[in-house]
């Protein structure tokens, strides 16, 4: 049954995204905040569908730590679940992403309207300059900035290299950083077609003031906090017994 639900989930999203793109394009002439609210409707629908069709529930701890002012959110990245769930969990935010994503039909065009910070990773010097400039502009426009410091989805239980981009934006613009850990990879593995029912726990840490800190110091504190939380959210025994690890054995026809 997990196979059927996972397939149905993908089919529904594909069917919905094409007409929804037309709505997004119609919102293009309006303010960035209005466009964000329109575009956010699709990931919110995908998130709602994941709960009711796939049986993926969630719990958020530490939501009181989200500051009122825009900040730089630095999160663990394990699956596609957080990319859709964060639109519901956090205030309006934009992503730092590689510019090639904007070239994708439909999805990329919609992302472009969402005011992302698109960078050319091949030109590292210019990319860092663009991060600081556009990051400051988006913060002033009332957006928080979502960054996955490991740069890509990392399998649950593993640790990637934490890159400095998000910390640089925060330090150079005097913004706070908000560390986030979660265990979505236990039930929605990276690059997996199958999504398993279960509960995702998201933990939001206290916002960190970057005043007087370097980007390296800031990121070190963020990494230590996130990985410390991950030791509790996804210990080896939880990974070994997770639906993602057990795979097809979890499909009992329910």
Secondary structure, DSSP 8 states (H G I E B T S, - for coil): -HHHHHHHHHHHHHHHHHHHHHHHHHTTTS-HHHHHHHHHHHHHHHHHHHHHTS-EEEEEE-GGGS-SS--EEEE---SSHHHHHHHHHSSSEEEEEEGGGGGSTTHHHHHHHTT-EEE-TTSHHHHHHHHHHHHHHHHHTT-EEEE-TTSS---TT------SHHHHHHHHHT--EEEEEE-GGGTS-TT-S----EEEEEEE---B--TT--HHHHHHHHHHHHHHHHHHHS-HHHHHTSHHHHGGGG----
